[in-house]
Every structure is written in C-alpha cells, then in structure tokens.
Amino acid sequence: MSEREMVGLEQLGSRCQELELIINERRLQPVFQPIVDLESGCVFGYEGLIRGPSNSPLHAPVNLFDQAERCNLTVQLDRTCRQVTMERFVELGLSGLLFLNICPATLLAPEHRQGETLAFLSKIGLPAERIIIEVTETTPSACYSTLRRATEHYRDNGFRIALDDLGEGFSNLRLWSELRPDFVKLDKHFVQQLHLDPLKEQFVRSMVDIARQSGALLVAEGIETVAELRTLQRLGVRYGQGYLLARPSPVPALDLQIHVNGVAWSGGRSRLPWQMSATARDLLQEVPYLEANIPNEAAYRLFASDPARFAIPVVEQGVPIGLLRRHHLLESFAKPFNRELYGKKPCTVMMDKQPLIVSADINVHELSALVVASEQRYLVDGFIITENGRYAGMGTGFALMRKMTELQISAARYANPLTGLPGNVPLSEAIDRLLEARLPFVVAYADLDNFKPFNDLYGYAAGDEMIQLVGRLLLECADPDRDFVGHVGGDDFALLLQSADWQQKLEAMLLEFDRSVRGFFDPAHLAAGGFEMTGRSGEQVRFPLTSLSVGVVRVGPGQYPSHYEVGSATAEAKKQAKKQAGTALFVERRQQSPAAEQAGSVDVG
C-alpha cells in the first residue's frame, strides 16, 4: 500500500471516529419545516430535518450522510436522527403530523431492528398515527418486494408512508406503484418556475391525476414564489412546503395559519361570489353502484332492465375502484360462452380499473381540460365523483358540456365588450352576496374626468384605448383572490376590495395612471397642461388633461340592506372625488368607526 493510500485511510478513520462520536453524543440539531394545506393556509404537519454540529464540516446533511455511508454508519446515524427529531417534536409541542426521512437502504439493512421506532414512540408518548415515514431514494434499488414488506410492517403498526422527491430518484415511479404511499412529495424541480413552463405544468397535472386515482395526497416541495403557489392551487395540489411558506427552523412558529403577502387562503374565509364557479358537484347524478364481490350477471341484468343506464360504478368499502361500462359488458356477454364463463365471476373482473375519478370540488373548467386531455371513453361513459375520497355519484360528458356552454353564455351576456370585465349584473349580485354573508368590504367607484372632450378631440379609438388602460390598471392593482373589478359602462368602473392594503393599492394605481396617460396627448397639450376646444356657442373652452377620480365607501356588516343603497353611497363619494383637481382619491368618512375616519380624502394628482 502506498504512502498516499495510507494517509487517505488514516484521514477516513479520523473522520469516522468524529462521526461516531457525534452519533453517540447525539450532537445533532433537528429543524422543522411546516407543510401547509394550500387551500386553507393551515399548518398540516412538519418535516423533520437534521443538521450536524455547527462547527463541523458535517453540519450540512448531505455531508453528514455521505460520510456515514463511507464509514458504514448509515443505519446508526439514521436511527439517532429519527430519535432526536421525535424527541424535539414532542418537547416543542408541535401539532399535526411529523414527516420523518428514512433511506430505503436503512430499512433493508440486516442490522435494522424492526419495532424499534414504535417502542421509542411509546416511551416519549407520541402516537404512531402522527408519524409519516418518508422514503427517500438516493441510490438505485431493485429490492422492491423486500422494501414493500418493510413499509407494510410500518403500516401495520399505524404509521403512514410518503414517497419523497418524485421525479428526482432513480425509479420512484416504480416505487409509487410498488409501495402505494399515502403521500407523494413532488420534487422542487417541477415546482420552480412552474407557471412559466407548460411541460412542467402538464407533468404536475398528470401527477395530480395519478395521486387522485391511487388515493395518495400530493405535497409540492420548494415553493418560493406566489406565482408557483397559485399555479399549484389551480392544478389541484393540496399540500406544499417551501421558503415562501416557511423556512426550516429549530423552533418553528406555533401559529397554525401561514401568512403570505399577496395570498388569501380560501379555507379560512367565505369564498367571494366571483370565485364561486361551478364544480363537479353541480353535475352529480345519483347512480347506484355494485360492491366488488357482486357477480357480473347482476350487472348484466341491471343494464338489460334499464336502457338509460350507461355505467355502473364498482365500490369497495365506500371507495370507488372501477367502472362497468354498458357497451363493454353487453358486447362481451353477446359472444359465445362468455356469459357462462364470466357471469358468476365478481364484477371486478370486467370493470374498467382506471376510470376517471374526480373530487366534487374540482372546478368544471379544470374538469373539462382533464376530460379533453384524457381518452374519449370518459366523455362518452362519464366519470366518478367523490366527496372526501368516498363515492358520491357520477357525471356525464353531456352534462359537463351543457354546464360549460351555460357558463360561457352567461359570461358573454354580462361582460363589457370593450374590456371583457363583468358588468352591472354580476357586480350587483356580488355586492348582495357580500352583504348577505355580512363580510366587510370596500367599494371603489372610478371615473375618468374630462373624458368626453378628450374623446371628441382625439377620436373614439383613442378613447377606447384609454378606457382599456383604466381596466388594465385596476386589474393589476386588485388581488385576484380577494378583489373584484367590474366595468359599469362607458368610462365608469367599480371595485369590490377585501385586501387589507386597498388604499395603498389604489393610490399606487392612480400614480401609474397619471404616468401612463401622458402617452395619449400631443406634446403641446402636455406642455400646456390641457387643450382648447370650440364649444357649442362657438367660444373656446379650455380643458385640463384627462384624470381619474376614485370615490371609496367602506361597507360594514349590516350597514346597507342591498346593492342599491351601496351604489347610491358610492356615487356620492365619486362626486366628492371629482370636485378635487386632477387625479384624486376620496374616502367617505361618514358612518365609519373613529379609527376608519382618519383616512379622509387623498389627493394624488
């Protein structure tokens, strides 16, 4: 052996001794990152992560476990990490579930002691039902049957299983199929810049569909921007974690509601009227189902007795597992001897094992995209609808198309043709529903000043462009999750606002209008601060540059009986705003609490 090799072995031995000392003395620091329900914003659980000593090269978990592998100490390190993490979880009094990382190699190692984790949990008083064993694949593994037995042992003792880093490992799609995990964690690669990458979006949409079919819950890792979060919400990903929501911390905040600037969670408040889109629940038909052990002959008789019956769901313990399709079963039984061969066999033999199963809460627009992207049979034979994972009924492609057509007609009927924004009818309905729900909100009425003279001088095309500018700026300043923008008609707009920073947003919007509107005027008119036009009697009349006035009324629970009274109060506030020179914001102070009255009128011109 060369001198260089000898030195290398000595260094390895020294590092192994250091690691063994760290393990024996339990000098490991657990940190916890919240996993958040992306519908409600509530903390669902925590992932327990580990750090080595802060003054050591083994502080980073990658270095720590790489060194453990070189020193043949992976099982011992993994065991100690789990124990210190569970102990600290109990000490901190954290709520919800604890996700614990474990390598498949540890589960398969001969020295791995089954029942050890369960015994330790019993000692510290933490129920196994609160622990999710997170299988992390970092090396190729073909021992699927052995790994499946190991995870089944955990399941038998009350634990649940999560598959980590989907899309990152060597064969974790195969692992998903073999282990049938309760949770699947989507690797951050597919989350980062998701909103800008159609291929990533299609991948996530497919994973949502597979998770729904398999009964797994999807957790997105590495969420760092609001745009990524909103895209994940739109695609139906239920849970997530990442720096946007909360960073890993030795002592995470105990606040069970995560707060993110620009995000208003739907689960903690009443959904606003303009967010109440049709869902699969609106398509629900009560279709009788068959239990899994019922013979095919019973299904045949049901189809034969009812020509309108297009499909029969197959359900096991309340959960849909397949679909018997009319044309498939009748055609099969029409063949010689098939009825005799299959009639007494359970209906699971002839059912479609991969029907389209959707939650009753899925938006019909998302459902329509799902059906169009799937096989034609889903449009013809229908899809199964579930409530909280249990069978509720079925929906048909015909009912879906009819609902989509109704929505499109309704949207076109009430939308302003110039801006595409909702008009008076949806605006009035939205106000009435907010009043009925006794939700506090703000109404802002925006109106262009000196718009008709501008329209007469520069032409209707320029006038239309200015109206579109106002609509675009109002949309940009509104929170799509909390606020509503409507086009009353002409150059009048209305906003319903629930954002806490509504006043700052409106002031910023008005400043942007003053900057952008200058591009509509000739340089001479800009220099003069206005323009002259000949009046009806022939005299020259001077008009200032077009500005924007906004009148605001705060609406408290029970303050107004209907949208008529709200509209009247808002029109008066708009008049007060227009009395001020230039672009202005006026906030109505009457009938407000003393704290609210301090806002008053604000001149931003």
C-alpha positions as CSV (number, residue, x, y, z in Angstrom):
1,M,0.0,0.0,0.0
2,S,1.4,3.4,-1.0
3,E,2.0,6.2,1.5
4,R,-0.7,8.3,-0.1
5,E,-3.2,5.4,0.4
6,M,-2.1,5.1,4.0
7,V,-2.7,8.8,4.6
8,G,-6.1,8.5,3.0
9,L,-7.1,5.6,5.2
10,E,-5.9,7.5,8.3
11,Q,-8.0,10.5,7.4
12,L,-11.0,8.4,6.7
13,G,-10.5,6.7,10.1
14,S,-10.3,10.0,11.8
15,R,-13.4,11.3,10.2
16,C,-15.3,8.1,11.0
17,Q,-14.2,8.4,14.7
18,E,-15.5,12.0,14.6
19,L,-18.9,10.9,13.1
20,E,-19.2,8.0,15.6
21,L,-18.7,10.5,18.5
22,I,-21.3,12.8,17.0
23,I,-23.8,9.9,16.9
24,N,-23.0,8.6,20.3
25,E,-23.2,12.0,22.0
26,R,-26.3,12.9,19.8
27,R,-24.8,16.2,18.7
28,L,-27.4,16.5,16.0
29,Q,-29.8,19.5,15.6
30,P,-33.3,18.8,14.4
31,V,-35.1,21.6,12.4
32,F,-38.7,21.6,11.3
33,Q,-40.3,23.0,8.1
34,P,-44.1,23.4,8.1
35,I,-46.2,21.5,5.5
36,V,-49.2,23.7,4.6
37,D,-52.7,23.0,3.4
38,L,-52.7,25.1,0.2
39,E,-56.5,25.5,0.4
40,S,-56.7,26.9,4.0
41,G,-53.2,28.1,4.7
42,C,-53.2,26.0,7.9
43,V,-50.1,24.0,9.0
44,F,-50.8,20.3,8.3
45,G,-47.6,19.0,9.7
46,Y,-43.8,19.4,9.8
47,E,-40.9,17.7,8.0
48,G,-38.2,16.9,10.5
49,L,-34.8,17.7,9.0
50,I,-31.4,17.2,10.6
51,R,-28.2,19.3,10.9
52,G,-24.8,18.2,12.2
53,P,-22.7,20.3,14.7
54,S,-22.5,23.9,13.5
55,N,-18.7,24.0,13.9
56,S,-18.1,20.9,11.9
57,P,-17.8,20.1,8.1
58,L,-20.6,17.6,8.8
59,H,-23.1,20.4,9.6
60,A,-24.8,20.0,6.1
61,P,-27.0,16.9,6.0
62,V,-25.5,15.9,2.6
63,N,-22.0,15.8,4.0
64,L,-23.3,14.1,7.2
65,F,-24.9,11.2,5.3
66,D,-22.2,10.9,2.7
67,Q,-19.6,10.4,5.5
68,A,-21.9,7.9,7.2
69,E,-22.1,5.8,4.0
70,R,-18.3,5.8,3.7
71,C,-17.9,4.8,7.3
72,N,-20.6,2.2,7.3
73,L,-22.6,4.1,9.9
74,T,-25.8,4.9,7.9
75,V,-28.1,2.7,10.0
76,Q,-26.8,4.1,13.3
77,L,-27.0,7.7,12.1
78,D,-30.4,7.3,10.6
79,R,-31.7,5.7,13.9
80,T,-30.3,8.5,16.0
81,C,-31.6,11.2,13.7
82,R,-35.1,9.8,14.0
83,Q,-34.9,9.6,17.8
84,V,-33.7,13.2,18.4
85,T,-36.2,14.6,15.9
86,M,-39.1,12.8,17.5
87,E,-37.9,13.9,21.0
88,R,-37.7,17.5,19.9
89,F,-41.0,17.4,18.2
90,V,-42.6,16.4,21.5
91,E,-40.6,18.9,23.5
92,L,-41.8,21.8,21.3
93,G,-45.4,20.7,21.5
94,L,-45.8,20.9,17.7
95,S,-49.2,19.9,16.3
96,G,-50.2,17.9,13.2
97,L,-48.1,15.2,11.6
98,L,-44.3,14.6,11.7
99,F,-42.7,13.6,8.4
100,L,-39.5,11.5,9.1
101,N,-36.9,10.9,6.4
102,I,-35.5,7.4,6.1
103,C,-33.4,5.8,3.3
104,P,-34.6,2.5,1.8
105,A,-31.1,1.1,2.4
106,T,-31.7,1.5,6.2
107,L,-35.0,-0.4,6.0
108,L,-33.3,-3.2,4.1
109,A,-30.1,-3.4,6.2
110,P,-29.7,-6.6,8.2
111,E,-28.9,-4.6,11.4
112,H,-32.1,-2.6,11.1
113,R,-34.2,-3.5,14.1
114,Q,-38.0,-3.8,13.5
115,G,-40.2,-2.3,16.2
116,E,-37.5,0.0,17.5
117,T,-39.2,3.2,16.3
118,L,-42.6,2.1,17.7
119,A,-41.0,1.3,21.1
120,F,-39.3,4.7,21.2
121,L,-42.6,6.5,20.3
122,S,-44.3,4.7,23.2
123,K,-41.5,5.8,25.5
124,I,-41.9,9.6,24.6
125,G,-45.7,9.4,24.3
126,L,-46.1,10.2,20.6
127,P,-48.8,8.1,18.7
128,A,-47.6,6.3,15.6
129,E,-50.6,7.7,13.7
130,R,-48.9,11.1,13.7
131,I,-45.7,9.8,12.1
132,I,-45.2,9.7,8.3
133,I,-42.2,7.6,7.2
134,E,-40.7,9.5,4.3
135,V,-38.8,7.1,2.0
136,T,-36.0,8.9,0.2
137,E,-34.3,7.2,-2.7
138,T,-30.8,8.3,-3.3
139,T,-29.3,5.1,-4.9
140,P,-30.7,2.5,-7.3
141,S,-32.7,-0.3,-5.7
142,A,-34.3,-3.3,-7.2
143,C,-35.4,-4.9,-3.9
144,Y,-39.0,-3.8,-4.4
145,S,-40.6,-6.8,-2.7
146,T,-38.3,-6.5,0.4
147,L,-38.9,-2.8,0.6
148,R,-42.6,-3.3,0.3
149,R,-42.6,-5.8,3.1
150,A,-40.7,-3.3,5.3
151,T,-43.1,-0.4,4.7
152,E,-46.1,-2.8,5.2
153,H,-44.6,-3.6,8.6
154,Y,-44.7,0.2,9.4
155,R,-48.3,0.4,8.1
156,D,-49.4,-2.5,10.2
157,N,-48.2,-0.6,13.3
158,G,-50.1,2.6,12.5
159,F,-47.5,4.6,10.5
160,R,-48.2,6.1,7.1
161,I,-45.8,6.2,4.2
162,A,-44.6,9.1,2.0
163,L,-42.5,8.8,-1.2
164,D,-40.0,11.7,-1.3
165,D,-38.7,13.7,-4.3
166,L,-40.9,12.3,-7.0
167,G,-39.2,12.9,-10.3
168,E,-35.7,13.0,-8.8
169,G,-34.9,9.5,-7.8
170,F,-33.8,6.5,-9.9
171,S,-37.0,4.7,-10.1
172,N,-39.6,6.3,-7.8
173,L,-42.5,6.0,-10.3
174,R,-41.9,2.2,-9.9
175,L,-41.7,2.8,-6.1
176,W,-45.0,4.6,-6.2
177,S,-46.6,1.6,-7.9
178,E,-45.0,-0.9,-5.6
179,L,-45.3,0.9,-2.2
180,R,-48.7,2.6,-2.8
181,P,-47.7,5.5,-0.5
182,D,-50.2,7.6,1.5
183,F,-48.3,10.8,0.5
184,V,-46.1,11.6,-2.5
185,K,-43.8,14.6,-2.4
186,L,-43.2,16.4,-5.7
187,D,-39.6,17.3,-6.3
188,K,-38.8,21.0,-6.3
189,H,-37.5,20.8,-9.9
190,F,-41.1,20.6,-11.1
191,V,-42.3,23.4,-8.8
192,Q,-39.7,26.1,-9.6
193,Q,-40.9,28.3,-12.4
194,L,-43.9,26.0,-12.9
195,H,-46.0,28.9,-14.1
196,L,-43.6,29.6,-17.0
197,D,-43.2,26.0,-18.2
198,P,-46.1,24.2,-19.9
199,L,-44.3,20.9,-19.8
200,K,-43.8,21.1,-16.1
201,E,-47.5,22.1,-15.7
202,Q,-48.5,19.0,-17.7
203,F,-46.3,16.8,-15.6
204,V,-47.8,18.2,-12.3
205,R,-51.3,17.8,-13.8
206,S,-50.6,14.2,-14.6
207,M,-49.2,13.6,-11.0
208,V,-52.4,15.1,-9.5
209,D,-54.5,12.7,-11.6
210,I,-52.4,9.7,-10.6
211,A,-52.5,10.7,-7.0
212,R,-56.3,11.1,-7.2
213,Q,-56.6,7.7,-8.7
214,S,-54.3,6.0,-6.2
215,G,-55.7,7.7,-3.2
216,A,-52.4,9.4,-2.3
217,L,-52.0,13.0,-1.2
218,L,-49.6,15.2,-3.2
219,V,-47.1,17.5,-1.4
220,A,-45.2,20.1,-3.5
221,E,-41.7,20.9,-2.3
222,G,-39.6,24.0,-2.9
223,I,-42.4,26.7,-3.3
224,E,-40.6,30.0,-3.5
225,T,-42.9,32.4,-5.3
226,V,-46.6,33.4,-5.2
227,A,-46.9,32.6,-8.9
228,E,-45.8,29.0,-8.2
229,L,-48.2,28.7,-5.3
230,R,-51.2,29.9,-7.3
231,T,-50.4,27.6,-10.2
232,L,-50.1,24.6,-7.8
233,Q,-53.5,25.6,-6.2
234,R,-55.1,25.9,-9.7
235,L,-53.7,22.4,-10.7
236,G,-55.2,20.8,-7.5
237,V,-52.1,20.2,-5.5
238,R,-53.4,20.1,-1.9
239,Y,-50.3,20.4,0.3
240,G,-46.9,22.2,0.0
241,Q,-43.8,23.4,1.6
242,G,-41.0,25.9,0.7
243,Y,-39.3,29.1,1.6
244,L,-42.3,31.2,0.5
245,L,-44.4,29.5,3.2
246,A,-41.8,29.0,6.0
247,R,-38.1,28.1,6.3
248,P,-36.8,25.2,8.4
249,S,-36.3,26.3,11.9
250,P,-35.1,24.7,15.2
251,V,-38.1,26.4,16.8
252,P,-40.9,26.9,14.2
253,A,-43.7,29.4,14.9
254,L,-46.7,27.8,16.6
255,D,-49.1,29.9,14.6
256,L,-51.2,27.4,12.7
257,Q,-52.2,29.9,10.0
258,I,-49.4,30.7,7.5
259,H,-49.4,34.3,6.2
260,V,-48.0,35.1,2.7
261,N,-48.1,38.6,1.1
262,G,-50.5,38.6,-1.8
263,V,-52.2,35.3,-0.9
264,A,-55.6,35.0,0.7
265,W,-56.4,31.4,1.6
266,S,-59.9,30.2,0.7
267,G,-60.2,27.8,3.6
268,G,-60.2,30.4,6.4
269,R,-62.9,32.6,5.0
270,S,-66.1,32.6,2.9
271,R,-65.5,32.4,-0.8
272,L,-66.4,35.5,-2.6
273,P,-69.2,35.5,-5.2
274,W,-67.0,35.9,-8.2
275,Q,-64.9,32.9,-7.0
276,M,-68.0,30.6,-6.8
277,S,-67.6,28.8,-10.1
278,A,-69.4,25.7,-11.0
279,T,-67.9,22.4,-9.7
280,A,-68.3,18.7,-10.4
281,R,-70.8,18.7,-7.6
282,D,-73.2,20.6,-9.9
283,L,-73.0,17.7,-12.4
284,L,-73.7,15.0,-9.8
285,Q,-76.1,12.2,-10.7
286,E,-77.1,9.5,-8.1
287,V,-76.1,6.3,-9.9
288,P,-76.5,3.1,-7.9
289,Y,-73.3,1.1,-7.5
290,L,-72.3,-2.5,-7.0
291,E,-70.0,-3.9,-4.3
292,A,-66.8,-5.5,-5.6
293,N,-67.9,-9.1,-4.8
294,I,-71.2,-8.9,-6.8
295,P,-71.2,-11.2,-9.9
296,N,-71.2,-9.9,-13.4
297,E,-74.6,-11.5,-14.0
298,A,-76.2,-8.9,-11.6
299,A,-74.6,-6.1,-13.6
300,Y,-75.9,-7.6,-16.9
301,R,-79.4,-7.8,-15.5
302,L,-79.2,-4.1,-14.4
303,F,-78.1,-3.0,-17.9
304,A,-80.7,-5.1,-19.6
305,S,-83.6,-3.8,-17.4
306,D,-82.6,-0.1,-17.9
307,P,-81.6,1.0,-21.4
308,A,-80.7,4.5,-20.0
309,R,-78.1,3.1,-17.6
310,F,-74.7,4.0,-19.2
311,A,-72.4,2.7,-16.5
312,I,-72.2,1.1,-13.0
313,P,-69.6,2.1,-10.5
314,V,-67.9,-0.6,-8.5
315,V,-67.2,0.4,-4.9
316,E,-65.3,-1.3,-2.1
317,Q,-65.9,-0.1,1.5
318,G,-67.3,3.2,0.1
319,V,-64.3,3.9,-2.1
320,P,-64.7,3.7,-5.9
321,I,-62.3,1.2,-7.5
322,G,-63.7,0.7,-11.1
323,L,-66.5,1.2,-13.6
324,L,-68.6,-1.3,-15.5
325,R,-69.3,0.2,-18.9
326,R,-72.5,-0.8,-20.6
327,H,-71.3,-1.3,-24.1
328,H,-68.2,-3.3,-23.0
329,L,-70.2,-5.7,-20.7
330,L,-73.1,-6.3,-23.2
331,E,-70.8,-6.8,-26.1
332,S,-68.7,-9.3,-24.1
333,F,-71.7,-11.3,-23.0
334,A,-73.0,-11.4,-26.6
335,K,-70.0,-13.5,-27.6
336,P,-70.4,-17.3,-27.4
337,F,-69.9,-18.8,-23.9
338,N,-68.8,-15.5,-22.3
339,R,-71.9,-15.2,-20.2
340,E,-71.4,-18.7,-18.9
341,L,-67.7,-18.1,-18.3
342,Y,-67.9,-14.7,-16.6
343,G,-71.4,-14.4,-15.3
344,K,-70.6,-15.8,-11.9
345,K,-67.3,-14.1,-11.5
346,P,-67.1,-10.9,-9.4
347,C,-67.7,-7.7,-11.3
348,T,-64.1,-6.6,-10.7
349,V,-63.1,-8.9,-13.5
350,M,-64.9,-7.0,-16.2
351,M,-64.7,-3.5,-14.7
352,D,-62.5,-0.7,-16.1
353,K,-59.8,-0.5,-13.4
354,Q,-58.8,3.1,-14.4
355,P,-61.9,5.2,-14.6
356,L,-61.7,8.9,-14.3
357,I,-62.3,9.8,-10.6
358,V,-62.6,13.4,-9.6
359,S,-63.4,15.3,-6.4
360,A,-66.7,17.0,-6.2
361,D,-64.9,20.3,-5.5
362,I,-63.0,20.3,-8.8
363,N,-63.8,23.4,-10.9
364,V,-65.7,22.5,-14.1
365,H,-63.1,24.3,-16.2
366,E,-60.3,22.1,-14.8
367,L,-62.6,19.0,-15.2
368,S,-63.2,19.9,-18.8
369,A,-59.5,20.2,-19.5
370,L,-59.0,16.9,-17.8
371,V,-61.6,15.2,-19.9
372,V,-60.4,16.7,-23.1
373,A,-56.8,15.6,-22.4
374,S,-58.0,12.1,-21.5
375,E,-59.4,9.2,-23.5
376,Q,-62.7,9.6,-25.4
377,R,-64.4,7.0,-23.2
378,Y,-64.5,9.5,-20.3
379,L,-66.6,11.8,-22.4
380,V,-68.9,9.0,-23.6
381,D,-69.3,6.9,-20.5
382,G,-68.8,9.5,-17.8
383,F,-66.7,9.9,-14.7
384,I,-67.0,9.1,-11.0
385,I,-67.4,11.9,-8.4
386,T,-66.2,11.6,-4.8
387,E,-66.7,13.5,-1.6
388,N,-63.6,13.3,0.7
389,G,-62.5,10.2,-1.3
390,R,-65.8,8.3,-0.9
391,Y,-68.2,7.6,-3.7
392,A,-70.9,10.3,-4.2
393,G,-72.2,9.7,-7.8
394,M,-71.4,10.2,-11.4
395,G,-71.2,12.9,-14.0
396,T,-71.6,12.6,-17.8
397,G,-69.8,14.3,-20.7
398,F,-73.1,15.7,-21.9
399,A,-73.8,17.4,-18.5
400,L,-70.3,18.8,-18.5
401,M,-70.6,20.3,-22.0
402,R,-74.0,21.8,-21.2
403,K,-72.7,23.4,-18.0
404,M,-69.7,24.8,-19.8
405,T,-72.0,26.2,-22.5
406,E,-74.2,27.8,-19.8
407,L,-71.2,29.4,-18.2
408,Q,-69.8,30.8,-21.5
409,I,-73.2,32.3,-22.4
410,S,-73.6,33.8,-19.0
411,A,-70.1,35.3,-19.0
412,A,-70.6,36.7,-22.6
413,R,-74.1,38.2,-21.7
414,Y,-72.8,40.3,-18.8
415,A,-69.3,41.1,-19.8
416,N,-68.4,44.5,-21.2
417,P,-67.4,44.0,-24.9
418,L,-64.6,46.6,-24.7
419,T,-62.7,45.4,-21.6
420,G,-64.2,41.9,-21.1
421,L,-64.8,42.8,-17.4
422,P,-68.0,41.8,-15.7
423,G,-70.8,44.4,-16.0
424,N,-73.6,45.7,-13.8
425,V,-75.5,42.4,-13.2
426,P,-72.6,40.3,-11.7
427,L,-71.4,43.4,-9.8
428,S,-74.8,43.9,-8.2
429,E,-75.0,40.1,-7.4
430,A,-71.5,40.2,-5.9
431,I,-72.4,43.1,-3.6
432,D,-75.7,41.5,-2.5
433,R,-73.9,38.2,-1.6
434,L,-71.2,40.0,0.4
435,L,-74.0,41.9,2.3
436,E,-75.8,38.6,2.9
437,A,-72.6,37.0,4.2
438,R,-72.0,40.0,6.5
439,L,-68.5,40.4,5.2
440,P,-66.8,43.8,5.5
441,F,-65.6,45.2,2.1
442,V,-64.7,48.4,0.3
443,V,-66.4,49.7,-2.8
444,A,-64.4,52.0,-5.1
445,Y,-66.0,53.9,-8.0
446,A,-63.5,55.0,-10.7
447,D,-64.5,57.6,-13.3
448,L,-62.4,59.5,-15.9
449,D,-62.5,63.3,-15.7
450,N,-62.8,65.4,-18.9
451,F,-63.1,62.2,-20.9
452,K,-65.7,63.4,-23.4
453,P,-63.6,66.4,-24.6
454,F,-60.6,64.1,-25.0
455,N,-62.8,61.6,-27.0
456,D,-64.1,64.4,-29.2
457,L,-60.6,65.8,-29.9
458,Y,-58.5,62.6,-30.3
459,G,-61.2,60.2,-31.6
460,Y,-63.1,57.2,-30.3
461,A,-60.2,54.8,-31.0
462,A,-58.0,56.8,-28.6
463,G,-60.9,57.0,-26.1
464,D,-61.4,53.2,-26.2
465,E,-57.6,52.7,-25.6
466,M,-57.8,55.0,-22.5
467,I,-60.8,53.0,-21.1
468,Q,-58.9,49.8,-21.7
469,L,-55.9,51.3,-19.8
470,V,-58.0,52.0,-16.8
471,G,-59.4,48.5,-16.8
472,R,-55.9,47.0,-17.1
473,L,-54.6,49.2,-14.2
474,L,-57.5,48.3,-12.0
475,L,-57.0,44.6,-12.6
476,E,-53.3,44.9,-11.9
477,C,-53.9,46.6,-8.5
478,A,-56.6,44.1,-7.5
479,D,-55.8,40.8,-5.7
480,P,-57.4,38.1,-7.9
481,D,-58.1,36.0,-4.8
482,R,-59.9,38.7,-2.8
483,D,-61.0,41.6,-5.0
484,F,-63.4,42.1,-7.9
485,V,-63.2,44.5,-10.8
486,G,-66.3,45.5,-12.8
487,H,-66.9,47.7,-15.7
488,V,-70.1,49.6,-15.1
489,G,-70.2,51.2,-18.6
490,G,-68.5,53.9,-20.6
491,D,-65.6,55.3,-18.5
492,D,-67.0,54.1,-15.2
493,F,-65.6,51.2,-13.2
494,A,-66.3,49.7,-9.8
495,L,-64.1,47.6,-7.5
496,L,-65.0,45.5,-4.5
497,L,-62.0,45.2,-2.3
498,Q,-61.2,42.9,0.7
499,S,-57.4,43.4,0.6
500,A,-56.1,45.0,3.8
501,D,-53.8,47.3,1.8
502,W,-56.6,48.5,-0.5
503,Q,-55.8,52.2,0.0
504,Q,-52.1,51.9,-0.9
505,K,-53.0,49.8,-3.9
506,L,-55.5,52.5,-5.2
507,E,-53.0,55.3,-4.6
508,A,-50.3,53.4,-6.5
509,M,-52.7,52.7,-9.3
510,L,-53.6,56.4,-9.6
511,L,-50.0,57.4,-9.8
512,E,-49.4,54.8,-12.5
513,F,-52.5,56.2,-14.4
514,D,-51.0,59.7,-14.3
515,R,-47.8,58.4,-15.7
516,S,-49.3,56.2,-18.4
517,V,-52.0,58.7,-19.6
518,R,-49.4,61.2,-20.8
519,G,-48.7,58.9,-23.8
520,F,-52.2,59.7,-25.1
521,F,-51.6,63.5,-25.5
522,D,-49.7,65.6,-28.0
523,P,-46.5,67.2,-26.6
524,A,-48.0,70.7,-27.0
525,H,-51.0,69.7,-24.9
526,L,-48.8,68.1,-22.3
527,A,-46.7,71.3,-22.0
528,A,-49.8,73.4,-21.7
529,G,-51.4,71.1,-19.1
530,G,-54.5,70.9,-21.2
531,F,-56.2,71.7,-24.5
532,E,-58.8,74.0,-26.0
533,M,-61.9,73.1,-28.0
534,T,-64.7,75.1,-29.5
535,G,-67.9,75.0,-27.5
536,R,-71.5,74.8,-28.8
537,S,-71.9,78.5,-28.8
538,G,-68.6,79.0,-30.7
539,E,-66.4,80.1,-27.8
540,Q,-63.1,78.5,-27.0
541,V,-63.2,76.3,-23.9
542,R,-60.1,75.1,-22.1
543,F,-60.0,71.6,-20.6
544,P,-57.3,70.1,-18.3
545,L,-55.6,66.8,-19.2
546,T,-57.8,63.8,-18.5
547,S,-57.5,62.5,-15.0
548,L,-59.1,59.7,-12.9
549,S,-61.2,60.1,-9.8
550,V,-62.0,57.4,-7.3
551,G,-64.6,57.5,-4.6
552,V,-64.5,55.0,-1.8
553,V,-67.1,53.7,0.6
554,R,-66.4,51.2,3.4
555,V,-69.2,48.8,3.9
556,G,-69.6,47.1,7.3
557,P,-71.8,44.2,8.2
558,G,-75.5,45.2,8.4
559,Q,-74.7,48.8,7.2
560,Y,-76.6,48.6,3.9
561,P,-79.7,46.5,3.0
562,S,-78.8,46.0,-0.7
563,H,-76.6,47.0,-3.6
564,Y,-79.0,49.9,-4.4
565,E,-78.0,51.7,-1.2
566,V,-74.3,50.8,-1.7
567,G,-74.5,52.2,-5.2
568,S,-76.0,55.4,-4.0
569,A,-73.4,56.0,-1.4
570,T,-70.6,55.2,-3.8
571,A,-71.9,57.6,-6.4
572,E,-71.9,60.4,-3.8
573,A,-68.3,59.5,-2.9
574,K,-67.3,59.7,-6.6
575,K,-68.9,63.2,-6.9
576,Q,-66.7,64.3,-3.9
577,A,-63.6,62.9,-5.6
578,K,-64.4,64.7,-8.8
579,K,-64.6,68.0,-7.0
580,Q,-60.8,67.8,-6.4
581,A,-58.5,69.0,-9.2
582,G,-56.7,66.3,-11.1
583,T,-56.4,62.6,-10.3
584,A,-57.8,62.1,-6.7
585,L,-58.9,59.5,-4.2
586,F,-61.8,60.3,-1.8
587,V,-62.7,58.0,1.1
588,E,-66.1,58.5,2.6
589,R,-65.8,59.1,6.3
590,R,-69.4,59.1,7.4
591,Q,-70.9,56.2,9.3
592,Q,-67.4,54.8,10.0
593,S,-65.6,53.8,13.2
594,P,-63.3,56.5,14.7
595,A,-60.2,54.5,13.5
596,A,-61.6,54.4,9.9
597,E,-62.4,58.1,9.8
598,Q,-58.7,59.1,9.8
599,A,-58.3,58.2,6.1
600,G,-60.3,61.1,4.7
601,S,-59.6,62.3,1.2
602,V,-56.3,61.8,-0.5
603,D,-55.0,63.9,-3.4
604,V,-52.6,62.1,-5.6
605,G,-52.7,64.4,-8.6
